[in-house]
Amino acid sequence: MNTLVETVSADMNRLTEDLLENHSSRLFSRGGHFTKDQMIPVYFALIFGCEENADSYSNFLFGLKDDIKKTAKPFAFIDSPIGSPDENERLAFSGIDRSATGSVISGLCSMIEIKNDPSRTLIAQKALGDMLSMSRTDMFEAGVDLVYKLNLIANGICVGEGDEIPLIMYYGNPVPEDIFFLCFAQRCGFDVICVSPDKSCLTGFERCPFADKIQKLQLPASRAVTPFPTKLVKAKIATVAYSAERELDTALYGGDTIFRDRQFEKMDSAVLKTTLDEIFILWDQPAKFRSGFAVRGDRVVVPTIFAKINGVDDGDLKAYWRQVEDMITPFTTYIIKAPAYKRPAANMLASYSRFVSGTKIDTASLMKSPLNKYGFLSEPLQELIFEKMQACAEDGMLELDDPTEAVCYIIHAALNLDRSVLRSLQKYDFTKDIPKFVVVDSIEEPFSKLECVQLLLLSYLGFDVLILSPSGYRDIEAYVSSDAFETHTLNEFKYNVSVPRFKTPDEAKYQKQKNGLFKKLFRKGR
């Protein structure tokens, strides 16, 4: 048998799809001129550097690994140097005749055994002989290292079962010995991708003569390697118009995507980083049609709007209120800011602090305590509320001097949601229409701590939140980090404004009006 291992190029915009394509499909997509025992098309890529937005890059890493793990593809993930064999493990190589080069190579090759895959074992034996013949390092020591690592990884991920090409994903800056091994694994018919946010990792591959076939995929920024992400983080996602250099096509789901009603019970929200005009273009779009929408196993990533708009375009209040009214959808809660009379009880900190350790909340105990008033809700919905309570506490978007007080405010807000909010959450289908809060602020009193926490928590729960301040007064900025929301400022402030009271339209009426003029609102923003 003389099987050719052919390195092919991956498309960064469809990296997951390329990696998950099985052996037969890869051959078919390349013209079907070879059979499986004649050619193995593999990917050998270095993705070096990172995105400017650390959260987006973290979610890219998590999503890539998570998508691969959910498939039948034999998959090895490595995020630290691969250990060499210890003294006991080296005993297996002690019988190799080291008197001549040929006997060393022959003996080492005979030690390769990929269970359930005799074809790939033969390919690996040939690749080992070729590489050792050209290597300038100690042949025996280098060979022992390669054979040990290959047998360990290949047999640990059940290579040889089915039509899948095994994949090794290395995260971080590999040491020279591991680069040597990754080049060997590629020659053995493995997909190999190395991912590092640190662009300096390229130097190691450039120094290795066996990395000549590696595909280099460079991202714009560079930073030190940090631990691999263990969960999705709440992130701002740039729309195409906002950041033309970074396409989000891989995250978009087209209009023909079909989901069952209420198919998902878990969600993560991601605040869209938009231009001003895009807020109104996206406002009435269902979740699945927005940039950044994604499905991760049993979870949905819902792209949301969290923005504040200061001022009035050209001071035209009549046009301003007409367009605001057009934005009140059947799924909107419309609030006119009034002086904050609702304040937590004086014993709030004492009630909640026993469940708090730093930014960690003992949600399991809190859920079972008398403080949890949501026993009438379904368990998945209760779990969602408590999960977002914890995420809000961990992300540090609430700016209070006392960290414990900040977490206690979050708990208080989460455990005292208005009944209208709870009903919206019960009806919320995470792939469809997004519930909304529109708050108009025309008074001089800043938002209270509790009001700020409530709006921040609504964003975590997947609501669109829009704050309109015709006077440009400071409100949510008092206690919420500017990283949590977008701010847009128009060309004129209006004071002593009388705010109209708008009614929420029924759905039928709104469908007739939604293609009206509201998208022209505030287009002179700066």
Secondary structure in CASP SS format (residue, H / E / C, confidence):
PFRMAT SS
TARGET T0000
AUTHOR 0000-0000-0000
METHOD secondary structure of the structure
MODEL  1
M C 1.00
N C 1.00
T C 1.00
L E 1.00
V E 1.00
E E 1.00
T E 1.00
V E 1.00
S C 1.00
A C 1.00
D C 1.00
M H 1.00
N H 1.00
R H 1.00
L H 1.00
T H 1.00
E H 1.00
D H 1.00
L H 1.00
L H 1.00
E C 1.00
N C 1.00
H H 1.00
S H 1.00
S H 1.00
R H 1.00
L H 1.00
F H 1.00
S H 1.00
R C 1.00
G C 1.00
G C 1.00
H C 1.00
F C 1.00
T C 1.00
K C 1.00
D C 1.00
Q C 1.00
M E 1.00
I E 1.00
P E 1.00
V E 1.00
Y E 1.00
F E 1.00
A E 1.00
L E 1.00
I E 1.00
F E 1.00
G C 1.00
C E 1.00
E C 1.00
E C 1.00
N C 1.00
A H 1.00
D H 1.00
S H 1.00
Y H 1.00
S H 1.00
N H 1.00
F H 1.00
L H 1.00
F H 1.00
G H 1.00
L H 1.00
K H 1.00
D H 1.00
D H 1.00
I H 1.00
K H 1.00
K C 1.00
T C 1.00
A C 1.00
K C 1.00
P C 1.00
F E 1.00
A E 1.00
F E 1.00
I E 1.00
D C 1.00
S C 1.00
P C 1.00
I C 1.00
G C 1.00
S C 1.00
P C 1.00
D C 1.00
E H 1.00
N H 1.00
E H 1.00
R H 1.00
L H 1.00
A H 1.00
F H 1.00
S C 1.00
G C 1.00
I C 1.00
D C 1.00
R C 1.00
S C 1.00
A C 1.00
T H 1.00
G H 1.00
S H 1.00
V H 1.00
I H 1.00
S H 1.00
G H 1.00
L H 1.00
C H 1.00
S H 1.00
M C 1.00
I C 1.00
E C 1.00
I C 1.00
K C 1.00
N C 1.00
D C 1.00
P H 1.00
S H 1.00
R H 1.00
T H 1.00
L H 1.00
I H 1.00
A H 1.00
Q H 1.00
K H 1.00
A H 1.00
L H 1.00
G H 1.00
D H 1.00
M H 1.00
L H 1.00
S H 1.00
M H 1.00
S C 1.00
R C 1.00
T C 1.00
D C 1.00
M H 1.00
F H 1.00
E H 1.00
A H 1.00
G H 1.00
V H 1.00
D H 1.00
L H 1.00
V H 1.00
Y H 1.00
K H 1.00
L H 1.00
N H 1.00
L H 1.00
I H 1.00
A H 1.00
N H 1.00
G H 1.00
I C 1.00
C C 1.00
V C 1.00
G C 1.00
E C 1.00
G C 1.00
D C 1.00
E C 1.00
I C 1.00
P C 1.00
L E 1.00
I E 1.00
M E 1.00
Y E 1.00
Y E 1.00
G C 1.00
N C 1.00
P C 1.00
V C 1.00
P H 1.00
E H 1.00
D H 1.00
I H 1.00
F H 1.00
F H 1.00
L H 1.00
C H 1.00
F H 1.00
A H 1.00
Q H 1.00
R H 1.00
C C 1.00
G C 1.00
F C 1.00
D E 1.00
V E 1.00
I E 1.00
C E 1.00
V E 1.00
S E 1.00
P C 1.00
D C 1.00
K H 1.00
S H 1.00
C H 1.00
L H 1.00
T H 1.00
G H 1.00
F H 1.00
E H 1.00
R H 1.00
C C 1.00
P H 1.00
F H 1.00
A H 1.00
D C 1.00
K C 1.00
I C 1.00
Q E 1.00
K E 1.00
L E 1.00
Q E 1.00
L C 1.00
P C 1.00
A E 1.00
S C 1.00
R C 1.00
A C 1.00
V C 1.00
T C 1.00
P C 1.00
F C 1.00
P C 1.00
T C 1.00
K C 1.00
L C 1.00
V C 1.00
K C 1.00
A C 1.00
K C 1.00
I E 1.00
A E 1.00
T C 1.00
V C 1.00
A C 1.00
Y C 1.00
S C 1.00
A C 1.00
E C 1.00
R C 1.00
E C 1.00
L C 1.00
D H 1.00
T H 1.00
A H 1.00
L C 1.00
Y C 1.00
G C 1.00
G C 1.00
D C 1.00
T C 1.00
I C 1.00
F C 1.00
R C 1.00
D C 1.00
R C 1.00
Q C 1.00
F C 1.00
E C 1.00
K E 1.00
M E 1.00
D E 1.00
S E 1.00
A E 1.00
V E 1.00
L E 1.00
K E 1.00
T C 1.00
T C 1.00
L H 1.00
D H 1.00
E H 1.00
I H 1.00
F H 1.00
I H 1.00
L H 1.00
W C 1.00
D C 1.00
Q C 1.00
P C 1.00
A H 1.00
K H 1.00
F H 1.00
R C 1.00
S C 1.00
G C 1.00
F C 1.00
A E 1.00
V E 1.00
R E 1.00
G C 1.00
D C 1.00
R E 1.00
V E 1.00
V E 1.00
V E 1.00
P E 1.00
T E 1.00
I C 1.00
F E 1.00
A E 1.00
K E 1.00
I E 1.00
N E 1.00
G C 1.00
V C 1.00
D H 1.00
D H 1.00
G H 1.00
D C 1.00
L H 1.00
K H 1.00
A H 1.00
Y H 1.00
W H 1.00
R H 1.00
Q H 1.00
V H 1.00
E H 1.00
D H 1.00
M C 1.00
I C 1.00
T C 1.00
P C 1.00
F C 1.00
T E 1.00
T E 1.00
Y E 1.00
I E 1.00
I E 1.00
K C 1.00
A C 1.00
P C 1.00
A C 1.00
Y C 1.00
K C 1.00
R C 1.00
P C 1.00
A C 1.00
A C 1.00
N C 1.00
M H 1.00
L H 1.00
A H 1.00
S H 1.00
Y H 1.00
S H 1.00
R H 1.00
F H 1.00
V E 1.00
S E 1.00
G C 1.00
T C 1.00
K E 1.00
I E 1.00
D C 1.00
T H 1.00
A H 1.00
S H 1.00
L H 1.00
M H 1.00
K H 1.00
S C 1.00
P C 1.00
L C 1.00
N C 1.00
K C 1.00
Y C 1.00
G C 1.00
F C 1.00
L C 1.00
S C 1.00
E H 1.00
P H 1.00
L H 1.00
Q H 1.00
E H 1.00
L H 1.00
I H 1.00
F H 1.00
E H 1.00
K H 1.00
M H 1.00
Q H 1.00
A H 1.00
C H 1.00
A H 1.00
E H 1.00
D H 1.00
G C 1.00
M C 1.00
L E 1.00
E C 1.00
L C 1.00
D C 1.00
D C 1.00
P H 1.00
T H 1.00
E H 1.00
A H 1.00
V H 1.00
C H 1.00
Y H 1.00
I H 1.00
I H 1.00
H H 1.00
A H 1.00
A H 1.00
L H 1.00
N C 1.00
L C 1.00
D C 1.00
R H 1.00
S H 1.00
V H 1.00
L H 1.00
R H 1.00
S H 1.00
L H 1.00
Q H 1.00
K H 1.00
Y C 1.00
D C 1.00
F C 1.00
T C 1.00
K C 1.00
D C 1.00
I C 1.00
P C 1.00
K E 1.00
F E 1.00
V E 1.00
V E 1.00
V E 1.00
D C 1.00
S C 1.00
I C 1.00
E C 1.00
E C 1.00
P C 1.00
F C 1.00
S C 1.00
K H 1.00
L H 1.00
E H 1.00
C H 1.00
V H 1.00
Q H 1.00
L H 1.00
L H 1.00
L H 1.00
L H 1.00
S H 1.00
Y H 1.00
L C 1.00
G C 1.00
F C 1.00
D E 1.00
V E 1.00
L E 1.00
I E 1.00
L E 1.00
S E 1.00
P C 1.00
S C 1.00
G C 1.00
Y C 1.00
R C 1.00
D C 1.00
I H 1.00
E H 1.00
A H 1.00
Y C 1.00
V E 1.00
S C 1.00
S H 1.00
D H 1.00
A H 1.00
F C 1.00
E E 1.00
T E 1.00
H E 1.00
T E 1.00
L C 1.00
N C 1.00
E C 1.00
F C 1.00
K C 1.00
Y C 1.00
N C 1.00
V C 1.00
S C 1.00
V C 1.00
P C 1.00
R C 1.00
F C 1.00
K C 1.00
T C 1.00
P C 1.00
D C 1.00
E H 1.00
A H 1.00
K H 1.00
Y H 1.00
Q H 1.00
K H 1.00
Q H 1.00
K C 1.00
N C 1.00
G C 1.00
L C 1.00
F H 1.00
K H 1.00
K H 1.00
L C 1.00
F C 1.00
R C 1.00
K C 1.00
G C 1.00
R C 1.00
END
